[in-house]
Amino acid sequence: MARENPSVTDRLYRSMSEGRDRRPQVGRSPRALGVRPGIDILVGADSTVVGGEGGMSVAPDSPANLPPHRRPPEHGAVTAREARA
């Protein structure tokens, strides 16, 4: 039986680009649904993912907790340039 982890939020949010089919775009970029080997995750010599090291970036509880340049417009989006200023 699975145990509940009280330290994990009920909702996690990730900013992703929309594909032509209006679903998240799949790919290996910071705005796509997917991970970048060697950047987001570590891959072992045997081609398996090294657990506990990295993963996809997400924000807990609300899209407002995403970095400003990754938020949807309705949650205070700014451009990457504005976020660096």
QUIFEN-V856931 format. One record per residue. OMEGA is omega in radians with two decimals (* if undefined). D_CENTER is the distance of its C-alpha to the mean C-alpha in Angstrom with 2 decimals. Layout:
omega-><OMEGA & OMEGA>
d_center-><D_CENTER & D_CENTER>
This chain:
omega-><-3.13 & 3.08 & 3.08 & 3.11 & -3.07 & -3.14 & -3.13 & -3.14 & 3.11 & -3.09 & 3.05 & -3.10 & 3.09 & 3.10 & -3.13 & 3.05 & 3.13 & 3.10 & 3.14 & -3.13 & 3.13 & 3.04 & 3.12 & 3.09 & 3.14 & 3.13 & -3.11 & 3.06 & -3.13 & -3.10 & -3.10 & 3.04 & -3.11 & 3.13 & -3.13 & 3.12 & -3.12 & 3.10 & -3.13 & -3.12 & 3.03 & 3.14 & -3.13 & 3.14 & 3.14 & 3.11 & 3.05 & 3.12 & 3.10 & -3.10 & 3.08 & -3.11 & 3.06 & -3.11 & 3.12 & 3.09 & 3.09 & 3.08 & -3.13 & 2.87 & -3.04 & 3.04 & 3.10 & 3.10 & 3.04 & 3.03 & -3.06 & -3.12 & 3.10 & -3.09 & 2.99 & -3.12 & -3.10 & 3.11 & 3.03 & -3.14 & 2.97 & 3.09 & 3.10 & 3.12 & 3.11 & -3.13 & -3.14 & -3.06 & *>
d_center-><27.93 & 24.33 & 24.16 & 22.13 & 20.09 & 20.89 & 18.42 & 15.38 & 14.72 & 15.50 & 12.54 & 8.83 & 7.05 & 4.12 & 6.15 & 7.60 & 11.17 & 13.85 & 16.08 & 19.86 & 19.92 & 17.75 & 15.06 & 11.56 & 12.46 & 12.17 & 12.25 & 11.52 & 10.28 & 7.53 & 7.79 & 8.36 & 7.66 & 8.46 & 8.69 & 11.26 & 14.17 & 15.61 & 12.68 & 9.64 & 12.25 & 16.01 & 18.34 & 21.82 & 25.11 & 25.47 & 22.21 & 20.55 & 17.22 & 18.07 & 16.95 & 15.87 & 14.62 & 11.01 & 8.13 & 4.42 & 3.31 & 4.09 & 7.51 & 10.66 & 13.40 & 12.99 & 11.14 & 13.62 & 11.80 & 9.07 & 10.69 & 13.58 & 12.91 & 9.60 & 11.43 & 13.40 & 17.10 & 18.26 & 16.22 & 17.64 & 15.85 & 17.44 & 17.51 & 16.17 & 19.90 & 20.51 & 17.74 & 19.49 & 22.89>
